[in-house]
């Protein structure tokens, strides 16, 4: 299987999930590399059984990558991975040719179930509408009538939730520790990059970095901080520069709180 994602923490976590069920995993860090790897595997008669492809990646994003693969005749199952619950993203996945859609944080049992279903069917199926974890469905409401906004998940605890994280990784304490270590190493410098981009007025970098750190926060079950990152990403999408400073300051505080909570949990568990 191929995991295409520009976040090292997602690569590590998914590799662990997949190797635990006996899969051989290859990695790609952007859409261009993913397309090259899939096409090379097809030419060499060793095709991937399934591809997990992040929707938002550098160089070539996931939707464009899948479009290229479908245009080249590749019909292997592809599951979209994203930290976003925007309905526009669902539409892009459908149009590009993804077979399914998973929002981050990726739950181990849900991922394995989706893989089993897709690999068992073989034939491509249209992706289901993404449902943010914990949010209710609206019976009988057409997708086109759902407001096109990102819906916060109020049911999940704010700050760092170590119990939920451990459950998400299937009770694998080693996986939990690895994800936490990556977050503590990578989140602070990424937060500084956001602050620098805000100071420079670089909206594109603010948007991309806010999206990335949102995925990292969701990956460690820090929903409160992830919501702030989502608000910053939305502000960058809308060009609302007047909101950057306050949101960035609040997000930096929340990142520190999450890192402190992780350290406290690790000390108490020692």
C-alpha positions, -999 to 999 in steps of 0.1 A, spaced: 0 0 0 11 36 -6 7 63 20 9 98 5 9 126 31 33 155 38 30 151 76 56 128 91 33 120 121 6 107 98 31 87 78 44 71 110 9 64 124 -5 49 92 26 28 86 22 14 121 -15 6 115 -9 -10 82 22 -31 90 3 -44 120 -22 -61 96 6 -74 74 7 -47 47 39 -36 30 39 2 30 57 27 8 56 65 15 52 96 -6 54 132 7 36 150 -21 12 144 -49 38 144 -77 58 117 -59 27 97 -53 17 97 -90 52 87 -100 53 58 -75 18 45 -85 26 46 -122 60 30 -117 43 2 -97 18 -3 -125 45 -5 -152 65 -30 -131 34 -53 -126 36 -48 -88 6 -25 -83 -4 -11 -50 -36 -28 -36 -47 6 -22 -35 42 -19 -41 65 11 -38 100 -3 -39 133 17 -61 158 0 -39 188 7 -2 183 -3 26 204 -18 36 204 -55 5 185 -66 -25 181 -43 -43 149 -37 -73 156 -60 -51 166 -89 -29 135 -83 -60 112 -84 -72 129 -115 -39 121 -132 -40 85 -121 -75 80 -133 -66 97 -166 -37 72 -169 -61 43 -165 -53 35 -129 -84 21 -111 -69 10 -78 -88 21 -47 -78 55 -33 -89 68 1 -87 105 8 -72 117 40 -79 152 52 -80 174 84 -108 193 67 -146 188 69 -154 213 41 -181 201 18 -161 216 -11 -134 191 -3 -160 162 -4 -171 175 -38 -135 176 -51 -129 141 -39 -160 128 -58 -150 146 -90 -114 136 -88 -122 99 -85 -114 90 -49 -132 59 -36 -136 69 0 -129 98 24 -116 97 60 -112 128 82 -83 131 106 -76 119 133 -76 85 115 -91 59 138 -73 25 134 -104 3 134 -123 25 110 -93 26 86 -89 -12 86 -126 -16 80 -126 8 51 -96 -10 36 -112 -44 39 -144 -32 23 -126 -15 -7 -101 -43 -13 -129 -69 -10 -152 -51 -35 -124 -43 -60 -147 -21 -80 -147 17 -74 -175 31 -53 -184 68 -50 -171 83 -17 -197 88 10 -203 123 24 -177 129 51 -193 131 85 -172 149 111 -166 126 141 -194 131 167 -216 153 145 -252 141 138 -264 134 104 -294 154 90 -319 129 77 -334 138 43 -313 170 39 -297 171 5 -259 177 6 -263 208 -16 -284 224 12 -259 219 40 -241 251 48 -206 251 33 -186 257 64 -164 237 87 -184 222 116 -166 222 150 -169 190 169 -181 201 203 -185 166 216 -148 160 219 -128 171 248 -106 202 244 -68 203 251 -49 170 250 -69 138 255 -44 110 261 -72 84 266 -88 91 233 -54 91 216 -46 57 230 -80 43 219 -75 58 185 -42 39 180 -58 6 191 -43 6 226 -7 6 212 13 25 238 43 26 216 24 43 187 9 68 212 44 77 225 58 80 189 29 103 178 33 125 209 71 127 205 67 138 168 41 164 178 63 179 205 92 181 181 74 195 151 45 216 163 65 244 180 87 252 149 56 251 127 39 275 151 68 299 148 66 296 110 29 307 112 39 336 134 66 346 109 41 343 79 16 365 98 42 391 104 52 390 67 16 391 55 20 358 36 -16 346 35 -7 315 14 18 302 40 -5 310 69 -33 290 52 -11 260 44 7 260 78 -26 264 97 -41 235 78 -10 213 85 -9 221 123 -47 215 125 -40 180 112 -12 175 137 -35 186 165 -63 164 154 -38 135 152 -31 139 190 -67 145 199 -63 181 209 -96 193 196 -97 228 212 -64 238 197 -74 222 164 -105 244 162 -84 275 166 -61 263 138 -92 257 117 -104 293 124 -71 306 113 -71 286 81 -107 298 74 -96 334 80 -67 329 56 -91 314 30 -113 345 33 -83 369 33 -94 382 68 -60 396 77 -75 415 107 -81 382 125 -46 368 120 -29 383 150 -55 374 176 -60 339 163 -23 333 160 -16 345 196 -44 322 209 -32 292 189 4 297 201 -9 296 237 -29 265 230 0 247 214 21 254 246 -8 241 267 -10 209 247 28 203 249 26 210 287 -3 186 291 17 159 272 47 164 294 25 162 325 8 130 314 42 114 306 56 123 340 25 109 358 26 77 338 63 72 345 
